[in-house]
Each structure stands twice: as C-alpha cells, then as structure tokens.
Amino acid sequence: MSMRTPSSLLRAFRPQVQGRLYDFYDELRSTDDLFWDHRLDAWVATGHAVVSSAAGDPRLSSVRYPDIAAVSEELRPLARVLSRQMLYSDAPDHPRLRALISKAFAPRAVATLRARIVEAVDRIITHAAPTGRMDIVADLARPLPLTIICDLLDVPHRDRPALAAWSEPVAEAIGNSRLDADGNRAASQSMADLLTYLRGLLTRQDTPPAPHTLRALIDAQAQDTGQDLDELLANCALLLIAGHETTTHFIGNATLALLRHPQAADQLRRRPDLMPAAVEELLRYDAPVQLMLRRARQDMDLAGRAVGEGQTVLLVCGAANRDPAVFPDPHVLDFGRAGGRHMAFGHGPHFCLGAALARMEGAIALEALLTRLPDLRLDGTEPQWQRSLNFRGLTRLDVAFAPVPDAQDTGVQEPVAGLSREAGGLQV
C-alpha cells in the first residue's frame, strides 16, 4: 500500500479530467486501490478485486438514504421514492421487488423486442442518411432506448416526450449528489409528475394493457399478490429512467470509442460475428455507470482496511474495468480480449436487470452506424461530457458521413420518441 495521499475522486467533476478520466483513475489506483477520501467523507475503491468483492458483500448496504429526515427538504420527496426502488434496497425487499419486474427482462421476453429495435434504428438512420451529419446522442442514443422502454411500459406515443422531460432532472440528481436547492427541487417535482402519470397509466380501465408488456405483467401480479401500488410506481419510474439513461450513454460512448479507433471499427465491419465480443469490450472500455454506492452495516474489514459502521464505500466500476491486474493493456480496445469480467453492469445481487436488452440495443445501433453510413467520422468538434460521478455519458457527439441521397423511408409513420432533426428531416 502506497504512503502517498490520493487525490479526491471529486476531481472527476472537472471538465479537463473528464477527457482523461481513465488516466486519472490510474493515478488513484497507483496510490491505493481502497482509500479514504477526505473531501467525500467516504472510502473509494478502484481495484477490480475490491470492487467486485464489495459489490456482492452482504455486510454492505445498497440503501442510499438511510435517514430520510437528514436529507435536504428540497430533495426529500425524491429520496422517499428512491428508497422504495430495488436499486436502493437490501434483502428481503430487494429480491421481492426484483422478482416483480424480472419477467419482463427474461431472455425470451427481450428477444421479442428485437424487431422493434431494428425498426426504430432503421427509421433514425434513414432520416439521417441524406443529411450527411447527425448528433449521435440527440438523434440516436437518446431516443432509441426511450422508445423501447416506453414500449415495455405500454406508454402511448403522444406521452413519451413528457416522460423524457421528467426523467432528465431525476437522472441528474441520481448522478450528482451536489446539486443546488433548485436542482433538487426540480428533480423532486419531476419525479412527482412522473409518478402521477404512471399511476394513471397503470390503473386506467378504459384501455387494456398490450400483451407481453410490463404494464400487463404488473397488472396481473398486482391483482394476484396485492402488491403495494406505490412500490410498483417507484420501480416503474426506475426502469424508465435507468432503462434509457444508461443505454443512451453506452451507445454514445461506444460510438466515440469506435470512431477514435478506426481499425477496430473496420474490424467490426469485416467481421460482424465479433459484435457480441465487441459489445462486452466497449462496455468495459467506457462504461455508462462508473460508480456504485454502498454503506457498511457494521464495523468490518475490507481489503485490509477497517471500515466503520455507517461509512460510505464508493465502488468505482470504471476504474475496476481498467485494472491491469485483471485486464492486461487495459487502455487498448481489444475485441479478442480473454478473461476478466467487467463491472459495467455491476456484480452480485444488484447485477443490472436490463443487461440483455442494453446489449441488444447497443449491438443493433452500432451495426447500423458502421454499415449504413459511409465514411462515418467525428466532425472535428470536441465531444462534450456530462458532469457526473455516477454516469459517464456524452451530452453531444457530432459525426459526419457521406450522404446517402437514395435512402428510402421505411414507410412507418409512428414517430421515434424524442427525436429532433435540426436539418429539418423530422420533428416530434
């Protein structure tokens, strides 16, 4: 263990650090793979061994707000809702809440969404192809997963832009614990509006739920088990926000990585059979979720350090994914990489429920970008990263390509939620 004092993880908020985030993680890990961050008043874990073991350690709690009364007044309404979500719950509540939703993400259920994902991606690419330019985030990465998760929830198309608007302040609050009072208030109000909408959606009697949707599953289970409606609403809100926020970041991050590594992109064009391996490597290389928070239930030893009861432990998944002890040459994008398990979807009981869906959406989107847009390249502007410790994502990613003037519309009239083409092609 090094005797040097590590820098604070808070430096990751700085724009200049976002551009070299993984070099910064190397600096943290080189001093210690588990250290006390005085500015955050928390333990910070950067090594793969300690992050992966701690993620499933029952001595560490996933409860984010153990004392709601201690939360600021502006954030308290949001904290109450988050405390009912499976992501921030421990056993026995966590497995019970997870079981309620898990059927919608079983492999067979996810497979039924493939045609819908292909259709949505095709429509986006078709509208962009004649223009020769697009913002990957606004035009593809954000609307695609929102469309699919809204399909799962059986949300009418006219309502989807509102849900996207409500989810953004909540995601910002989850990813940034240092919002000001106005930001916390906006997040709490957005969550309240979202819950009001979902309550009406899940309890409406005039229109039966579409078959095989999450709304249909929840409706059946609520009738069979008498499930608490507030819990159902809180976890549907979680799926809506997490279900599209993280996949949005994955698609954006992966596209940037491929465009910065043209040989890897060309390899995928030549060898589409490598796509499953490429998805895993791209998730490792620049994960959309960088951080997991845990709290010690008791005094405990963690990687040789004395962690006190109630102390916070921040598990930096992004740093663990670049740990050279597990991933040789970790800063190299290598689709033939063998061994090692990345932490992009977490580990243990809280492993991401929507991992299979995220993988499928990412693979379909990346294949379309690489094969349907000739000479795809960055347009020369610097990619813009959002400020967050939890989430790693771009706010904008402008690309250019050779226009495809003969691209034909698929003929499907249904709009893709949230898609806005500044070039004038489509506005919904």
N, C-alpha and C positions, 0 to 999 in steps of 0.2 A: 504494500500500500504506500503510495507516494505521500510525502510530507508537505507537498505544495498545497496551497489553499486553492480549491477550484473556483472558477468564475461562477456567477449565478446563472441559472437556466433562464432567468428573466431577460438576459441579453438576446435571446432568440426573438424577442419582440421587435428588435431594431431592424429596419428595412435592409441595412447593409449586411446584417447577419443572415437574414432570410435567404439571400442569394448564395451564401456559403454555409448553409445550415449544417451540413454533414461534416465539414471541416471543424466547425465549432463543437459538434458532438465528439469528434476525435479528441479535441482539446480537453473536454470534460472527462472523457474516459481515460485519457492518459494520466490524469492526476488521481482519479479514483472511479471505480465502477459503481460505487454507492457512497454518497457523501451528504453531509448536512448543508443545505442551502440556507444561509442566514437571512437572506432577503425574502425568500419564500416561506421561511419557517417550516421547512419540510425536508425529508430525505429525498434525494434524487438518484434513481437507479439508471445506469446507462449500459451496463454489460448484459449480454444476452442471457447468461446463466442466471443472474439475479432477477432480471425482468421476467423471464419465463417461469421461474420457480415461484416468484411472488404473486404472479397473476392468478395462480390457482391455489394459493395458500389460504386455508380456511381461517387462519389467525388474522388475516387482513380483511377488512370490511370494504364493500363497494358503496356503502351509503355515503352520499355526497354531503347531505345536510343533516348531521346527527342531532342538531339543536336548531329547529326552525326559528325559535324565538331570538336566536343570536344573529339571524340573517337580517340585512337591512330591510327596512319597511317596504322599499320600492321593489325589492327582489323577492320578498316573502311569498307573494301569491304564486310566482313561478316555482319557487323552491318546494312548495307544498305539492304541486303537480309532479315535479321531477321525482319527489320522494315516493311516489306511487308507481313509478316506472321500473320495469325489470332491470334495466341497465344500472340503476342505483339501488338495487335491493340485494339482500342476502337470503340464504336459505332460512326458513322454508318458503318465504314469499317468492324468491327468485324462480325456483323451478316450477312453482304453481303458475306464475304469470307467464313464464316462457312456454309452458305446455299449452296455454290458451291460444297462443299465436303460431306455434311451430308448424301446425299442419299446412298453413298457407305457404310455408317455405320448404316443404318436403321436396325431394328431387323430382318426383312426378308432377307436383304442382308447379314447380319452377319451369319444368320442361314445356308445359303448356303455354308459357309466355313467350317462347322463342319467336314464333311467327309475328306476334305483336311488336316485339323489339325490332325485328328485321324490318317490319313495315314502317315503324317510326323513324328508324335510322335512314331508310331509303328515302322517305319524304324530305328529311332535313338535307341530305346530300343532294337530292335532285333540285331543291330550291337554291342551294348554294352553288352548284356546279357551273352555271353560266356566268356567275359574277367574278370568279377568279379570286375571291377573298372571303374569309369568314373569321369571326371570333369564336374559337373552339368552345370557350366557356359559355358565352351567351347563346350561341346558335345550336350547340350540340350537347355539351356536357351537362348543362343545367336543365334544359327541357326534357331530355330523354328519360332520365331516372324519375323525374317528377311525373311524367306521363305514365310510366309503368306502375309506380307505387299508387297513383290515383286510380289506375285500372284495378289494382288489387283491392283498394278500399271502396270501389264502385262509386267514385266521385263523378258527378255529371261534368261534362266538359266546360260548361259555362262557369262553373265554380272554381276551376283549377287555378286561374291567375290569382284569385284571392287567397287560396291556400298557400301559394308560393310566397305571396307578400307577407302573410302571417308567420311563415316558418323562418324567414331570414333573421329577424331580430332575436328569435329564440335561439337559433343556431349560434348567433354571435355571442349571446350571453353564456351558452354552454362552453364555447371555445375560448372565452375571455373573461376571467374572473375579476377583471379590473375595470369594468365598465363604470361610467359615472351614473349618478342617480337617474338622469333622463334615459340613458340606455337601459338600465334595469327596469325602469317603469315601462318603457316601450316593449320590452321583452315580456313582462308580466301581462300587459294588456293584449299583446298579440296571442299569447297562449290562451288567455280567456276567450278571445274571439274565436280561435281555432276550436276550442272545446265546445263552445256554444254551437258552432257549425256541425261538428262531429256528433254531438248529442242529437241534433235534428236529423242528421243523416242515418244514424244507427237505429233510431226509434221511429222513423217515418213508416206509416202504414199504407200510404196510397200507392207506393211502388215497391214490389218485392225485390229483394236483392238479386243481382245477376248470379247465376250458378257459379260455383267454384271461386268466388271472390272472398276476400277476408271478411267483408260485411256479412256474407251468407254464413260463413263458419262461426263468426261471433254471435250472430243472431241465433243459430242453433244451440251453441254452447250456453249462451245466456239463459235460454229457456230451459235447458236441461239441468244446469247447475245453479241457477240463481246468482250468477257472477255479479259482483258489485259493478254497477254501470260506471262509476267514477274511475275505477281501475281500468276498465275497458277503454274509456275515453283517453285516459292518460297514456296508455300503451299504444293506442292507435296514433296519437299525436307523436309519440316517439318514433314509430315506424315511418310516418310521413316525413318527419324532419331528418332522422338518421338515414332513412331509406334512400333519400335523394341527395342529401348533402355530401355524404362520403363517396358515393359513386360519382357524383359530379367532380369531386376533387381527383378521384382515381383517373378518370378519363382525361382530364386536363393535364395532370402530372405525367401520365404515361405518354400522351401525345408529345409533350415537350421533351421528354427523355428520348423518344424515338427520333424526333427532328434534330436533336443535338447529337445523335449517334446514327448518322445516315447508313452506315454499314449494317447496323442492327436492323434498321427499317428495311433495307434491301433484302436482308436475310429472310425476314418475315414475308416479304412479297414473293420470294422464290420458294419458300418452304412454309406454306400456310399450316402444315401439320405441327409446326412449332408453336402455334398460338397458345395452347394451354400452358406450356412451359414459360412462354414469354409473359403471359399474364402474371404468373407467380413471381417471376423475376422483376417485373415492373412494379408490382406491389411491394416487394422487398426494397427495391431501389429508391422509391419515393412514395412512402405510404401516406394515404389520406388522413389516417388517425395516427398522431405522433405520441399521444400521452394517455395513460390510464391512471386514475387516482384511487388510492386505497388508504384506509386508516387502520392502525393497529388496534385490535380488540383487547390486547393485553400486552404487558411487557414481553418482549420476545427478542431472540437472536435472529438477525437476518444478514446472511453473508458475513458473519463475524462481527457485526455491529449491534450495539444494544439499542433497540428501538423501543421507545416508551409507549405505554398505553395511550391511545388517543392521538399519537403523532401521525402526520400525513406522510405517505410514501408515494412519490410520483414515479411511475414506470414509463420511461421514455422509449417507446417501441421503435421509433425512428432511429434512435442510436443503437438499440439492440440489433436492428436489421443491418447495420453496417459494422458490426463487431467482427474484427478479423479473426478472432479466436474460433468463430463458427463459420464465417463466410470469407474464405481467402480472397484477396484482392477485392474487398467489398465495394470499392468505388467504381468497379468495372461492371458494365451491363453485359451479362453473360447468360444467354438462353440455354446453354448447356450445363449450367451450374448444377452440381450434385451435392446432396446432403444439406443439412441445416433446415430449420423450419422458421420462416419469417413470422413476425408478430403483427403484420398489418391488420389481421382480423382478431387480434387478441389471443388469449390462450385460456384453457380451463373452462369452468362453468359458464363464463361470460363470452365464450367464443361467438363471433358475430353470427347471428341467426340468418342474415341475408347474404352470407358469403357466396353461395352458389349463384344467386341472382346477380350480384355485383360482378362476379367473374364473367357471366354470360353477357351482360350488357357491355362490359368493357371489351370483350373479345369481338363482339359484333360491330361495335362502333369503330374500333381500331382497324379491323379488316376493311371496312368500307372506306375509311380515310386513306388507307395505304393503296387500295386497289382502284378506287374510283376518281381520285383527284390527282391528275398527273403533275409531276414536279412539285409535290407538296413541300413547302418550306416555311420557315419563320419569315415574317415580313420585315424584319430588321429592328422592330421596336423591342424594348426590354420587357420580358414577361413581368406581370405585376402580381405579387403575392399578398394574400390577406394577412392581417396581423392576428395571430392566434398561437397559443402554445399547444392546444389540443389538436387542431385541424391544420393540415398542410394542404393549401389549395390556392389556385390562381384566381384572381379577380378578372383577368383578361388574358387571352392568348391569341394574338392576331397571326393568321397564316395567309399565305398566298399560294396560288397554283395556276396551272394553265387552264383557262376557261374551257368548259365543255358545252359549247352552244347548242348541241343537239340533244342535251339531256331532256328527257320527257318526264312530265309529272306522272305519278302513279295513278292519278285519277281519283284518289281517295280525298274526299272533301273535309273530313274531320281534322281540325287543327291540332298541332302539337302544342301542349300547354306551355306558355311562357316564351314561345319562340318569337323573336323580333328581328327581322332582317332590315338593317338600316339601308341596304341597297334598294329597298322598295319591293322586294320579292314577296314578302309575307308579313303581315302584322296582325297578331291576335291578342 
